[in-house]
Amino acid sequence: MSRFWKIALAVIVVLVIAGIFVVPRLRHAEGANAAQTQGGKANGEGQGKDQPPVPVTVVPVASQDVPVYLTATGTAQARNSVVVRPQVAGQLMKLNFQEGQEVKQGDVIAEIDPRTIQSQYDQSVAKLRQDQAAAATAKNNLERSQNLVSKGGQQYVSKQDLDNLKNTLDQAVATVVADQASIRASQVQLGFTKVIAPIDGLAGIRAVDVGNIVATTDTIVTLTEVHPIYVSFNLPEKNLDLVRSSMREEGATPLEVAALDRVDAHVVATGKLDVIDNTIDTTTGTFRLRALFDNTKTELWPGQFVNARVRVRTVKNGLVVPAQAVQRGPDGDYVYLVQGDNTVKMQAVETATEVGDSHMLISKGLKLGDKVVTEGQFRLKPGSKVQPLAPGQVPAAPTAEELKAKKDQQGRQGGRRG
């Protein structure tokens, strides 16, 4: 046999062996893959058709009157603050207040040694009496001389002497008047030895101790009025027209201002808007406002930082939804709106302001009575079937018949796949 026929025979043997062993295996693998693909499609279709509705909490859109607020950081300020200094120098004899104590206007809060000024007063009183006696003598001399002139038409006293006597009396009377003024000045100085509280307020930490020699430039204590108290805050320039128009609409009733605690945002006290400053700060683009609080229970303290919230208007019949219903998306805010067939869709909305701590005012996108999802949104997508539940309601457990039917359905699907 030639070499050519040997090679041809070897090739034929290899092809026969491949046809016997390799081809059946490839056909079997292709059949398995096709079956798996068909089974996967069947499974996917079955899951899509049999997927149960998603239980979600649903709340209808409500209508209510919603107050609109503007909020800014503010500072409590004393209505009046007075640095009490002595008006006369001397030794400080007594302090009649406790630090931190509330004092009333007119209370004697400190006493200065009055003895030096008392002696000056006594001297002024004695000099007044002396000069009053001299004035009385001058008056008597003038009257006697005038009587001599009028007797029988004889000139017993010259006109020059009469003029001198009259001038002497005028000088004595002027001296008496000056003495009286000196006495009043001494009385004022003597009164200054008792330091009087000029306002109602809280006494701060004293600056001097009893026994020290104080001058009129020394500070005894600072009194701060806190009933009532001011809260000052700034708002952006864009809100100026809104605040002013709200004040005109309210008329004689000042706008309500609430002071909120900066920690947990609860209302500390309520007051009234007192004044709007007459200029806009060009460096910050804000304008200043000041509110007046009665502060009867000393809820606010001078220098305290608070969140000032001023109510500028009220939206009548506003549309309100729970705050957790509003979701943030790449294109803005939206809610899951439950449709008539219990499927959901993403509904774009525009929010206006917060309503309390738990709701939002919707300005666009919803109407009264629409049902929005408030819990369970993370399991939803547009078109999802839902089981609407009221707040606090839980989905009912499936009955035995429902469980059996579901199990039988799963068994039938498994048989078809086999």
C-alpha positions as CSV (number, residue, x, y, z in Angstrom):
1,M,0.0,0.0,0.0
2,S,1.3,3.3,-1.0
3,R,2.0,6.1,1.4
4,F,-1.0,8.2,0.1
5,W,-3.5,5.5,0.8
6,K,-2.1,5.1,4.4
7,I,-2.7,8.8,5.2
8,A,-6.2,8.7,3.7
9,L,-7.1,5.6,5.7
10,A,-6.0,7.3,8.9
11,V,-8.1,10.4,8.3
12,I,-11.2,8.2,7.6
13,V,-10.7,6.4,10.9
14,V,-10.4,9.7,12.9
15,L,-13.6,11.1,11.3
16,V,-15.6,7.9,12.1
17,I,-14.5,8.0,15.8
18,A,-15.5,11.7,16.0
19,G,-18.9,10.9,14.6
20,I,-19.4,8.2,17.1
21,F,-18.4,9.9,20.3
22,V,-18.2,13.8,20.0
23,V,-21.3,14.7,18.0
24,P,-23.9,13.1,20.4
25,R,-22.3,14.9,23.3
26,L,-22.5,18.3,21.6
27,R,-26.2,17.7,20.7
28,H,-26.9,16.8,24.3
29,A,-25.3,20.0,25.6
30,E,-27.2,22.2,23.2
31,G,-30.5,20.5,24.2
32,A,-29.7,21.1,27.9
33,N,-28.9,24.8,27.3
34,A,-32.1,25.3,25.3
35,A,-34.2,23.6,28.1
36,Q,-32.5,25.8,30.8
37,T,-33.2,29.0,28.8
38,Q,-36.8,28.0,28.2
39,G,-37.2,27.1,31.9
40,G,-35.7,30.5,32.9
41,K,-38.1,32.3,30.7
42,A,-40.9,30.4,32.1
43,N,-39.8,31.1,35.7
44,G,-39.4,34.8,35.0
45,E,-42.9,35.0,33.5
46,G,-44.3,33.1,36.4
47,Q,-42.7,35.3,38.9
48,G,-43.8,38.5,37.2
49,K,-47.4,37.3,37.0
50,D,-47.5,35.9,40.5
51,Q,-45.7,38.7,42.4
52,P,-48.0,39.8,45.3
53,P,-48.9,43.5,45.8
54,V,-46.5,45.5,48.0
55,P,-48.1,46.5,51.3
56,V,-47.6,50.3,51.8
57,T,-49.0,53.0,54.1
58,V,-51.2,55.4,52.3
59,V,-52.5,58.8,53.4
60,P,-54.9,61.1,51.5
61,V,-53.9,64.7,50.8
62,A,-55.6,66.9,53.4
63,S,-56.7,70.6,53.4
64,Q,-56.0,73.0,56.3
65,D,-55.1,76.6,57.0
66,V,-51.3,76.8,57.0
67,P,-49.3,79.6,58.7
68,V,-46.3,80.7,56.8
69,Y,-43.2,81.5,58.8
70,L,-39.8,83.1,58.3
71,T,-37.0,81.9,60.5
72,A,-33.7,83.3,61.4
73,T,-31.1,83.1,64.2
74,G,-31.7,85.8,66.8
75,T,-30.2,87.1,70.0
76,A,-32.0,88.1,73.2
77,Q,-31.1,91.6,74.4
78,A,-32.0,93.4,77.6
79,R,-34.5,96.1,77.1
80,N,-32.5,98.4,79.4
81,S,-29.1,97.9,81.0
82,V,-27.7,100.4,83.5
83,V,-24.2,100.6,84.9
84,V,-24.8,101.9,88.5
85,R,-22.0,104.3,89.7
86,P,-22.0,106.4,92.8
87,Q,-22.7,110.1,92.3
88,V,-20.6,111.1,95.3
89,A,-17.2,109.8,96.5
90,G,-16.8,108.2,99.9
91,Q,-16.5,104.9,101.8
92,L,-18.9,102.2,100.7
93,M,-20.8,101.3,103.9
94,K,-23.4,98.8,102.8
95,L,-24.7,96.7,99.8
96,N,-28.4,96.0,100.0
97,F,-28.7,93.4,97.2
98,Q,-27.7,89.9,96.4
99,E,-25.9,89.2,93.1
100,G,-28.5,87.8,90.6
101,Q,-31.4,89.2,92.6
102,E,-34.2,91.1,91.0
103,V,-34.4,94.7,92.3
104,K,-37.2,97.2,91.9
105,Q,-36.8,100.8,90.7
106,G,-36.3,103.0,93.8
107,D,-34.7,100.3,96.0
108,V,-31.7,101.4,98.0
109,I,-29.0,99.1,96.7
110,A,-25.9,100.6,98.3
111,E,-25.0,103.2,101.0
112,I,-22.0,105.5,101.1
113,D,-20.7,107.2,104.3
114,P,-22.8,110.4,104.6
115,R,-21.0,112.1,107.5
116,T,-18.9,114.5,105.4
117,I,-21.8,115.7,103.3
118,Q,-24.0,115.8,106.4
119,S,-21.6,118.3,108.0
120,Q,-21.6,120.4,104.8
121,Y,-25.4,120.4,104.9
122,D,-25.4,121.5,108.6
123,Q,-22.9,124.3,107.8
124,S,-25.2,125.5,105.0
125,V,-28.2,125.5,107.4
126,A,-26.3,127.5,110.0
127,K,-25.1,130.1,107.4
128,L,-28.7,130.5,106.2
129,R,-29.8,131.4,109.7
130,Q,-27.0,133.8,110.1
131,D,-27.7,135.5,106.8
132,Q,-31.4,135.6,107.5
133,A,-30.7,137.5,110.7
134,A,-28.5,140.0,108.8
135,A,-31.3,140.4,106.3
136,A,-33.8,141.1,109.0
137,T,-31.5,143.8,110.6
138,A,-31.1,145.5,107.2
139,K,-34.8,145.5,106.7
140,N,-35.5,147.1,110.1
141,N,-32.8,149.8,109.5
142,L,-34.4,150.7,106.2
143,E,-37.9,150.9,107.6
144,R,-36.8,153.1,110.5
145,S,-35.0,155.5,108.2
146,Q,-38.0,155.7,105.9
147,N,-40.3,156.5,108.9
148,L,-38.0,159.4,109.9
149,V,-38.1,160.9,106.4
150,S,-41.9,160.9,106.4
151,K,-42.4,162.8,109.7
152,G,-43.4,166.4,109.4
153,G,-41.8,166.7,106.0
154,Q,-38.4,167.2,107.7
155,Q,-35.4,165.5,106.0
156,Y,-33.7,163.7,108.9
157,V,-32.0,161.0,106.7
158,S,-30.3,161.8,103.4
159,K,-31.3,160.2,100.2
160,Q,-27.8,158.6,99.9
161,D,-28.2,156.9,103.3
162,L,-31.6,155.6,102.2
163,D,-30.1,154.1,99.1
164,N,-27.3,152.5,101.0
165,L,-29.7,150.9,103.4
166,K,-31.9,149.6,100.6
167,N,-28.8,148.1,98.8
168,T,-27.7,146.5,102.1
169,L,-31.1,144.8,102.4
170,D,-31.0,143.6,98.8
171,Q,-27.6,142.1,99.4
172,A,-28.7,140.3,102.6
173,V,-31.8,138.9,100.8
174,A,-29.6,137.6,97.9
175,T,-27.3,136.0,100.4
176,V,-30.2,134.2,102.0
177,V,-31.3,132.9,98.6
178,A,-27.8,131.6,97.9
179,D,-27.7,129.9,101.2
180,Q,-31.0,128.2,100.4
181,A,-29.6,127.0,97.1
182,S,-26.5,125.7,98.9
183,I,-28.7,123.8,101.3
184,R,-30.6,122.2,98.4
185,A,-27.4,121.2,96.8
186,S,-26.2,119.7,100.0
187,Q,-29.5,117.8,100.3
188,V,-29.0,116.4,96.8
189,Q,-25.5,115.3,97.6
190,L,-26.7,113.8,100.9
191,G,-29.3,111.9,99.0
192,F,-26.7,110.5,96.6
193,T,-25.1,108.7,99.6
194,K,-28.0,106.2,99.2
195,V,-27.6,104.6,95.7
196,I,-31.0,104.1,94.3
197,A,-31.9,101.5,91.6
198,P,-32.9,103.5,88.5
199,I,-34.8,100.6,86.8
200,D,-36.3,97.2,87.6
201,G,-33.8,94.5,86.7
202,L,-31.5,91.7,87.6
203,A,-28.4,92.7,89.6
204,G,-25.2,91.3,88.1
205,I,-21.9,90.5,89.9
206,R,-20.9,93.4,92.1
207,A,-17.7,95.3,91.1
208,V,-16.7,96.6,94.6
209,D,-16.8,95.3,98.2
210,V,-18.0,97.0,101.3
211,G,-15.4,99.2,103.0
212,N,-13.7,100.4,99.8
213,I,-13.4,104.1,99.0
214,V,-15.4,104.6,95.8
215,A,-15.2,107.5,93.3
216,T,-17.9,108.7,90.9
217,T,-16.1,106.7,88.1
218,D,-16.3,103.4,89.9
219,T,-18.9,100.8,89.0
220,I,-21.0,99.2,91.8
221,V,-23.1,96.8,89.8
222,T,-24.9,96.5,86.5
223,L,-28.7,96.2,86.4
224,T,-30.3,94.4,83.4
225,E,-34.0,94.6,82.6
226,V,-35.4,91.3,81.4
227,H,-39.2,91.8,81.9
228,P,-39.8,92.5,79.0
229,I,-36.9,91.6,76.8
230,Y,-35.9,92.1,73.1
231,V,-35.0,89.5,70.5
232,S,-33.1,90.9,67.5
233,F,-32.7,89.0,64.2
234,N,-31.9,89.5,60.6
235,L,-33.8,88.4,57.5
236,P,-32.8,88.4,53.8
237,E,-33.5,91.5,51.8
238,K,-35.9,89.6,49.6
239,N,-38.3,89.1,52.5
240,L,-38.6,92.8,53.3
241,D,-41.7,93.4,51.1
242,L,-43.4,90.3,52.5
243,V,-42.9,91.4,56.1
244,R,-44.0,95.0,55.4
245,S,-47.1,93.9,53.5
246,S,-48.0,91.5,56.2
247,M,-47.7,94.2,58.8
248,R,-50.1,96.4,56.7
249,E,-52.6,93.6,56.3
250,E,-52.6,92.9,60.1
251,G,-53.2,96.5,60.8
252,A,-53.1,97.3,64.5
253,T,-52.1,93.7,65.4
254,P,-48.3,93.2,65.5
255,L,-47.0,90.1,63.8
256,E,-46.4,87.1,66.1
257,V,-42.9,86.1,66.7
258,A,-41.9,82.8,68.5
259,A,-38.5,82.2,70.0
260,L,-37.4,78.5,69.4
261,D,-34.8,76.7,71.4
262,R,-31.8,76.0,69.1
263,V,-31.3,72.5,70.5
264,D,-34.7,70.8,70.1
265,A,-36.6,73.6,68.3
266,H,-39.4,73.8,70.8
267,V,-41.2,77.2,71.4
268,V,-39.5,78.9,74.4
269,A,-41.6,82.1,74.4
270,T,-43.9,84.1,72.1
271,G,-43.9,87.8,71.5
272,K,-44.7,90.6,69.0
273,L,-42.7,92.2,66.2
274,D,-41.7,95.6,67.6
275,V,-39.8,97.4,64.8
276,I,-38.1,97.0,61.5
277,D,-34.8,98.8,61.2
278,N,-34.7,101.7,58.7
279,T,-31.7,100.4,56.7
280,I,-30.5,97.3,54.8
281,D,-27.1,96.1,55.6
282,T,-25.3,96.2,52.2
283,T,-22.5,93.9,53.4
284,T,-24.9,91.0,54.2
285,G,-28.0,91.8,52.2
286,T,-30.2,91.6,55.3
287,F,-32.4,93.8,57.3
288,R,-32.8,93.8,61.1
289,L,-35.9,93.2,63.1
290,R,-36.7,93.4,66.8
291,A,-39.4,91.6,68.7
292,L,-40.6,92.3,72.2
293,F,-41.3,89.4,74.6
294,D,-43.0,89.8,78.0
295,N,-40.6,87.1,79.4
296,T,-42.6,86.9,82.6
297,K,-41.1,83.6,83.5
298,T,-37.6,84.6,82.4
299,E,-37.6,82.1,79.6
300,L,-35.1,84.2,77.7
301,W,-31.8,85.5,79.0
302,P,-29.8,88.5,77.7
303,G,-27.2,87.3,75.2
304,Q,-29.0,84.0,74.5
305,F,-29.1,82.7,71.0
306,V,-32.5,81.5,69.7
307,N,-34.3,80.8,66.5
308,A,-36.7,83.6,65.8
309,R,-39.8,82.6,63.8
310,V,-42.1,85.3,62.6
311,R,-45.5,84.4,61.1
312,V,-46.1,86.5,58.0
313,R,-49.3,85.1,56.6
314,T,-51.7,82.2,56.5
315,V,-52.5,80.0,53.5
316,K,-56.2,79.2,53.5
317,N,-57.1,75.6,52.6
318,G,-53.6,74.6,51.8
319,L,-52.8,71.0,50.6
320,V,-50.8,69.1,53.2
321,V,-49.1,65.7,53.2
322,P,-46.8,64.0,55.7
323,A,-43.2,65.0,55.2
324,Q,-42.0,61.4,54.7
325,A,-44.2,61.1,51.6
326,V,-42.0,63.6,49.7
327,Q,-38.9,62.1,48.1
328,R,-36.0,63.8,46.5
329,G,-35.1,62.8,43.0
330,P,-32.6,64.0,40.3
331,D,-35.4,66.1,38.8
332,G,-36.8,67.5,42.0
333,D,-39.3,66.4,44.6
334,Y,-41.9,63.7,44.0
335,V,-44.3,61.4,45.7
336,Y,-45.7,57.9,44.9
337,L,-49.3,58.5,43.9
338,V,-51.7,55.6,44.3
339,Q,-54.0,55.3,41.2
340,G,-57.4,53.7,40.9
341,D,-56.2,50.3,40.1
342,N,-53.9,50.2,43.1
343,T,-50.7,50.9,41.1
344,V,-48.4,53.7,41.8
345,K,-46.7,56.4,39.7
346,M,-44.1,59.0,40.4
347,Q,-45.8,62.4,40.7
348,A,-43.6,65.5,40.6
349,V,-44.6,68.1,43.3
350,E,-43.5,71.5,44.5
351,T,-43.3,72.1,48.2
352,A,-43.9,75.5,49.8
353,T,-43.1,75.3,53.5
354,E,-42.9,73.0,56.4
355,V,-46.1,72.5,58.5
356,G,-45.1,71.8,62.0
357,D,-42.6,69.1,62.5
358,S,-44.2,66.4,60.4
359,H,-46.0,67.8,57.3
360,M,-45.3,69.7,54.2
361,L,-47.4,72.3,52.3
362,I,-47.7,71.3,48.6
363,S,-48.1,74.2,46.1
364,K,-48.2,72.2,42.9
365,G,-48.7,68.6,41.7
366,L,-51.5,67.2,43.9
367,K,-55.1,67.8,44.5
368,L,-57.4,67.3,47.5
369,G,-58.1,63.6,48.2
370,D,-55.1,62.2,46.3
371,K,-53.6,59.2,48.0
372,V,-49.8,59.2,48.5
373,V,-47.5,56.6,49.9
374,T,-45.8,57.5,53.2
375,E,-44.1,54.2,54.1
376,G,-42.7,51.4,51.9
377,Q,-41.5,53.6,49.0
378,F,-38.1,51.8,48.8
379,R,-39.9,48.7,47.5
380,L,-41.7,50.5,44.7
381,K,-41.1,51.5,41.1
382,P,-43.5,53.1,38.7
383,G,-46.4,50.7,37.9
384,S,-45.9,48.5,41.0
385,K,-49.0,46.9,42.4
386,V,-49.6,48.0,46.0
387,Q,-51.8,47.0,49.0
388,P,-52.9,50.3,50.5
389,L,-52.8,50.3,54.3
390,A,-53.9,53.0,56.8
391,P,-51.3,54.4,59.2
392,G,-50.6,51.8,61.9
393,Q,-52.3,49.0,60.0
394,V,-50.4,45.8,59.2
395,P,-51.1,43.5,56.3
396,A,-53.3,40.5,57.1
397,A,-51.7,37.1,57.3
398,P,-52.6,34.7,54.4
399,T,-55.3,32.1,55.2
400,A,-54.7,28.3,55.0
401,E,-56.7,28.1,51.7
402,E,-54.5,30.9,50.2
403,L,-51.3,29.1,51.3
404,K,-52.5,25.8,49.9
405,A,-53.5,27.4,46.5
406,K,-50.2,29.1,46.3
407,K,-48.4,25.8,47.0
408,D,-50.4,23.9,44.4
409,Q,-49.7,26.6,41.8
410,Q,-46.0,26.4,42.6
411,G,-46.2,22.6,42.2
412,R,-47.9,22.9,38.8
413,Q,-45.2,25.3,37.6
414,G,-42.5,23.0,38.7
415,G,-44.1,20.1,36.8
416,R,-44.3,22.1,33.6
417,R,-40.6,23.0,33.9
418,G,-39.8,19.3,34.4
